[in-house]
Amino acid sequence: MRGAVLRPADIALSRETQVLVGAVRWFVGAATEDELVELLRAGPDWEALLEQAEREGITGLVARALEGLAQRGHLVPALGRWHAATRAVAASNLSALSELAALRVMLRGEGRTVILLKGAALLDDEYGGHVGLRPLGDIDLLVRPSDLPSVAGWLRSRGYEPVSSSSPFFSRGVVSFDLHTEIVGSDWVGRKARAFRLDPAALWREAVPLEPDDPTTLVLSPVHLRLQLAVHALKHSYSRLIWLVDLALVLRDAPWPTLLEHARASGALRPLAYAVSALALLLGLRVPDAVREELPALGPLERAFIRLVARRRGVETPGELLVALSIPGALGKAAYLAELVFPRRHALARHYPLTPSWLLYPRRAVRLVSLGLQEGTKLWYRRGG
């Protein structure tokens, strides 16, 4: 990232955001309790603090940090609402994990295999099995295309319904399963597979069992897990702090030579550079100077993106635009952006199953206008954050 190092002084954070970031820094081992105490002395708006923590997906870990300070003067008010919010996360997670356990029984019976992705794959090792610390919005599974009908059929048999007739996202009450046959998002934008070339055969070959005695449920190899988290967080512009926490936890002990080699080969070097830059700026992640020299220098547009991430604007769309910079050639970049704006007809038909074919692209245009207004509103109302 030569010539692209940003400093904390480059961003201005609200008092509440400073407290949340301080709590996260403490959780990942990048700050001390005394540093968090200094932030709390300024007296944050506790109502706003809880609301933002829930939005960022970090209620449980902030509550844990505050519990350790409860006896230090009158810095921390009663934590009843924080504990209730944490219990709600734990209850929702336990429901999801119970359903996952039932699915694993079916997988063992039929001799099928899935790969557990993202948050559920991190819960035991990175979050110590504390189910209230890391919310699971859904259970993400990588499924072989040949196994997709069987897994989808099992979900339907238990009352799960897809959001549309051809959708791989199944929901029942508070529990949802998102079935993937690839992990870079090329089902929506095909040219994304030209940016990030994570070999499917290697993903399956190098995946490891979640539990030693159960070969049906795997997790990605450590290197593939780190790269997949970097690509996924970029897709959403790191719009929730919990995604940066995930990355901080898996990158603090990363085998950098191997990780850089795989990132370069798979086209994920720029997403890794964005993650390292955002984590260094916001959460104090330290990486060896030799690693920084290996990462690509960030241009003005990319540095502006990292500042936007650090200011916690909650905007989700710029990351998908920046993917274009990982695609070789001007024509390749332009083709990706064109497909991002107006995806292939069959992709639109899958997302809008009740829309007549001739209305797919007009509906997409309306959606783009709506999305632009939505993201602009976020920037306007959070401009002080």
C-alpha positions in Angstrom: 0.0 0.0 0.0 2.9 2.3 -0.8 1.9 6.0 -0.7 -1.6 5.1 0.6 -1.3 5.0 4.3 -4.2 6.8 6.0 -4.0 8.2 9.6 -6.7 8.3 12.3 -6.4 12.1 12.1 -7.8 11.8 8.5 -11.3 10.9 9.9 -13.7 12.5 12.4 -15.9 10.1 14.4 -18.9 10.9 16.6 -18.5 10.3 20.3 -20.6 7.1 20.1 -18.6 5.7 17.2 -15.4 6.4 19.1 -16.7 4.3 22.0 -17.8 1.5 19.8 -14.5 1.4 18.0 -12.7 1.6 21.3 -14.7 -1.4 22.6 -13.9 -3.4 19.4 -10.2 -2.5 19.7 -10.3 -3.8 23.2 -12.0 -7.0 22.1 -9.5 -7.8 19.4 -6.5 -6.9 21.7 -5.6 -3.6 20.1 -6.5 -1.3 23.0 -6.4 -1.4 26.8 -9.3 -0.9 29.3 -7.8 2.5 30.3 -8.1 3.7 26.7 -11.7 2.8 26.7 -12.2 4.5 30.0 -10.9 7.7 28.5 -13.5 7.5 25.7 -16.3 6.9 28.2 -15.4 9.9 30.4 -16.8 12.1 27.6 -20.2 10.7 28.3 -21.8 9.2 25.1 -25.5 9.2 24.4 -26.2 5.7 25.7 -29.5 5.3 23.7 -27.7 6.2 20.5 -24.8 4.0 21.4 -27.0 0.9 21.8 -28.9 1.6 18.6 -25.6 1.9 16.7 -24.1 -1.2 18.3 -27.2 -3.2 17.2 -26.9 -1.8 13.7 -23.2 -2.7 13.5 -23.8 -6.2 14.9 -21.5 -5.7 17.9 -23.9 -5.4 20.8 -22.6 -8.5 22.6 -18.9 -7.7 22.4 -19.5 -4.1 23.4 -21.6 -5.3 26.4 -18.7 -7.5 27.4 -16.3 -4.6 27.3 -18.6 -2.4 29.4 -19.2 -5.1 32.0 -15.5 -5.0 32.8 -15.8 -1.2 33.5 -19.0 -1.3 35.5 -17.1 -0.9 38.8 -15.0 2.0 37.7 -16.8 5.0 39.1 -20.0 6.0 37.4 -18.8 5.5 33.8 -21.3 2.8 32.9 -25.0 2.9 33.6 -27.1 -0.1 34.3 -26.6 -2.6 31.5 -30.0 -4.3 31.6 -30.9 -3.3 28.0 -27.5 -4.4 26.7 -27.8 -7.8 28.4 -31.3 -8.2 27.0 -30.1 -7.3 23.5 -27.3 -9.8 23.9 -29.7 -12.5 25.0 -31.8 -11.9 22.0 -28.8 -12.4 19.7 -27.9 -15.6 21.6 -31.5 -16.9 21.3 -31.7 -16.3 17.6 -28.3 -17.9 17.1 -29.2 -20.9 19.1 -32.4 -21.4 17.0 -30.3 -21.2 13.8 -27.6 -23.6 15.1 -30.3 -26.1 16.2 -31.6 -26.1 12.7 -28.1 -26.5 11.3 -27.6 -29.5 13.6 -30.8 -31.1 12.2 -29.6 -30.5 8.6 -26.3 -32.1 9.5 -28.2 -35.3 10.5 -29.8 -35.4 7.0 -26.4 -34.8 5.4 -24.8 -37.7 7.3 -27.8 -39.9 6.4 -27.4 -39.2 2.7 -23.6 -38.9 2.6 -23.6 -35.3 1.4 -21.2 -32.5 2.2 -21.6 -28.7 2.7 -19.1 -26.0 3.6 -20.2 -23.6 6.4 -19.4 -20.0 5.5 -18.8 -16.6 7.2 -20.1 -16.0 10.8 -21.2 -19.5 11.6 -17.8 -20.8 10.6 -16.1 -18.3 13.0 -18.3 -18.7 16.0 -16.3 -21.5 17.8 -12.7 -20.6 17.0 -12.7 -16.8 16.8 -15.5 -16.0 19.2 -14.9 -18.8 21.7 -18.3 -20.4 21.2 -20.0 -17.4 22.9 -23.3 -17.4 20.9 -24.2 -13.9 22.0 -21.1 -12.2 20.6 -21.5 -12.7 16.9 -25.0 -12.4 15.4 -25.8 -14.8 12.6 -28.2 -13.1 10.2 -28.5 -16.4 8.4 -26.6 -19.7 7.9 -24.5 -19.5 4.8 -23.7 -22.8 3.1 -21.6 -23.6 0.1 -23.3 -26.5 -1.6 -22.3 -28.6 -4.7 -24.8 -27.9 -7.5 -25.7 -31.6 -7.6 -26.6 -31.5 -3.9 -28.6 -28.2 -4.1 -32.0 -29.9 -4.9 -31.7 -32.3 -1.9 -30.7 -29.5 0.6 -33.4 -27.2 -0.7 -36.0 -30.0 -0.6 -35.1 -30.7 3.1 -35.5 -27.1 3.9 -38.9 -27.0 2.2 -39.9 -30.1 4.2 -39.3 -28.3 7.4 -41.4 -25.3 6.4 -38.7 -23.0 5.0 -39.8 -21.0 2.0 -37.6 -19.3 -0.6 -38.0 -15.6 -1.1 -38.9 -16.4 -4.7 -39.5 -19.6 -6.7 -35.8 -19.8 -7.9 -34.1 -18.1 -4.9 -31.5 -20.0 -2.9 -32.4 -18.0 0.3 -34.8 -19.9 2.5 -36.5 -18.5 5.6 -38.7 -19.7 8.4 -39.4 -17.2 11.2 -36.1 -15.9 12.6 -34.0 -18.6 11.0 -32.7 -18.4 7.4 -30.4 -20.4 5.2 -28.6 -19.0 2.2 -27.4 -21.7 -0.2 -24.4 -20.8 -2.4 -22.9 -22.8 -5.3 -20.0 -20.2 -5.5 -18.6 -17.7 -3.1 -17.7 -14.5 -5.0 -21.2 -13.4 -6.2 -20.8 -14.3 -9.9 -24.4 -15.6 -9.9 -25.6 -12.0 -10.1 -22.7 -10.5 -12.0 -20.9 -13.2 -14.1 -17.9 -11.1 -14.8 -17.1 -11.0 -11.0 -15.7 -14.5 -11.5 -13.0 -12.8 -13.7 -12.0 -10.6 -10.9 -11.9 -13.2 -8.1 -10.7 -16.6 -9.3 -11.2 -18.8 -6.2 -10.9 -22.3 -7.7 -14.1 -24.2 -6.7 -12.2 -27.5 -6.8 -9.5 -26.2 -4.5 -12.1 -24.8 -2.1 -13.6 -28.3 -1.6 -10.3 -30.2 -1.7 -8.7 -28.0 1.0 -11.7 -27.5 3.2 -11.5 -29.0 6.7 -14.1 -30.6 9.0 -15.9 -28.3 11.4 -15.7 -31.2 13.9 -13.2 -34.0 13.6 -15.8 -36.8 13.7 -18.2 -35.3 11.2 -16.9 -35.1 7.5 -20.3 -33.8 6.2 -19.9 -30.2 7.4 -16.7 -28.5 6.5 -15.2 -25.0 6.8 -12.9 -23.3 4.3 -9.2 -23.7 4.7 -7.7 -20.8 6.7 -6.3 -19.1 3.6 -9.5 -19.4 1.6 -11.5 -18.3 4.7 -9.5 -15.1 5.0 -9.9 -14.3 1.3 -13.6 -15.1 1.2 -14.2 -12.8 4.2 -12.3 -10.0 2.5 -14.3 -10.3 -0.7 -17.6 -10.6 1.1 -17.0 -7.6 3.3 -16.0 -5.5 0.3 -19.3 -6.5 -1.4 -21.1 -4.7 1.4 -18.5 -1.9 1.8 -17.7 -3.1 5.4 -21.0 -1.4 6.3 -21.3 -3.4 9.6 -18.5 -3.3 12.1 -18.9 -7.0 12.8 -17.5 -7.8 9.4 -14.4 -5.8 10.2 -14.2 -7.6 13.6 -14.2 -11.0 11.7 -11.4 -9.8 9.5 -9.4 -8.4 12.4 -9.6 -11.7 14.3 -8.5 -13.9 11.3 -5.8 -11.5 10.0 -4.0 -10.8 13.3 -2.2 -14.1 13.1 -2.3 -14.5 9.3 0.5 -16.5 7.5 1.2 -13.5 5.3 3.6 -15.0 2.7 1.1 -17.8 1.9 -1.9 -15.4 2.1 -0.4 -12.9 -0.3 0.6 -15.7 -2.7 -3.0 -17.0 -2.8 -4.5 -13.4 -3.0 -2.3 -12.6 -5.9 -3.2 -15.8 -7.8 -6.9 -15.4 -7.1 -7.2 -11.7 -7.9 -8.1 -10.8 -4.3 -5.0 -8.7 -3.6 -6.9 -5.4 -3.8 -9.7 -6.5 -1.5 -7.1 -7.7 1.0 -5.4 -4.3 0.7 -8.7 -2.5 1.4 -9.3 -4.7 4.4 -5.8 -4.1 5.8 -6.0 -0.4 5.3 -9.5 -0.1 6.9 -8.5 -2.3 9.8 -5.3 -0.3 10.4 -7.1 3.0 10.3 -10.1 2.0 12.4 -9.0 -0.9 14.6 -5.3 -0.5 14.9 -4.3 -3.7 13.0 -0.6 -3.9 12.6 1.0 -5.8 9.7 4.7 -6.2 8.9 6.2 -3.5 6.7 7.2 -6.2 4.2 3.5 -7.1 3.8 2.5 -3.5 3.2 5.1 -3.3 0.5 3.5 -6.3 -1.2 0.0 -4.9 -1.2 -1.0 -2.6 -4.1 -0.9 1.2 -3.6 -4.3 2.7 -3.2 -5.3 5.5 -5.5 -7.3 8.6 -4.5 -10.7 7.0 -5.2 -9.7 4.0 -3.0 -8.4 6.1 -0.2 -11.7 8.1 -0.3 -13.6 4.7 0.0 -11.5 3.7 3.0 -12.3 7.1 4.7 -16.0 6.5 4.0 -15.7 3.1 5.6 -13.9 4.4 8.7 -16.5 7.1 9.2 -19.2 4.5 9.5 -21.6 6.0 7.0 -23.4 2.7 6.5 -23.3 2.9 2.7 -23.2 -0.5 1.0 -22.8 0.1 -2.7 -19.3 1.6 -3.4 -17.5 -1.7 -2.7 -19.2 -3.4 -5.6 -18.0 -0.5 -7.8 -14.4 -0.9 -6.6 -14.4 -4.5 -7.7 -13.9 -3.1 -11.2 -10.3 -2.1 -10.2 -9.5 -5.8 -9.7 -10.4 -6.6 -13.3 -7.6 -6.3 -15.9 -8.1 -3.9 -18.8 -10.3 -0.9 -19.4 -12.8 -2.9 -21.5 -13.0 -5.5 -18.8 -13.7 -2.9 -16.2 -16.3 -1.2 -18.3 -18.0 -4.6 -19.1 -18.2 -5.4 -15.4 -19.7 -2.1 -14.4 -22.3 -2.4 -17.2 -23.3 -5.9 -16.0 -23.4 -4.6 -12.4 -25.8 -1.9 -13.3 -27.9 -4.1 -15.6 -27.3 -7.8 -14.9 -28.1 -10.6 -17.3 -31.8 -11.2 -18.0 -31.8 -14.6 -16.3 -30.3 -13.2 -13.2 -32.9 -10.5 -13.0 -35.6 -13.0 -13.7 -34.4 -15.1 -10.7 -34.6 -12.0 -8.4 -37.9 -10.7 -9.8 -39.8 -14.0 -10.6 -43.2 -12.4 -10.8 -42.1 -9.6 -13.2 -42.8 -10.1 -17.0 -39.7 -10.3 -19.1 -40.3 -7.0 -20.8 -40.5 -5.2 -17.4 -37.3 -6.6 -15.9 -35.0 -3.8 -17.0 -37.4 -1.0 -16.3 -37.8 -2.5 -12.8 -34.1 -2.6 -12.5 -33.9 1.1 -13.5 -36.4 2.0 -10.8 -34.5 0.0 -8.3 -31.3 1.8 -9.1 -33.0 5.2 -8.6 -34.4 4.0 -5.3 -31.0 2.6 -4.2 -29.3 5.9 -5.1 -31.8 7.9 -3.0 -31.4 5.4 -0.1 -27.6 5.6 -0.1 -27.7 9.3 -0.5 -30.1 9.6 2.5 -27.7 7.6 4.6 -24.8 9.9 3.8 -27.0 13.0 4.5 -28.3 11.9 7.9 -25.0 10.4 9.1 -22.8 13.1 7.7 -21.8 14.0 11.3 -20.7 10.4 12.2 
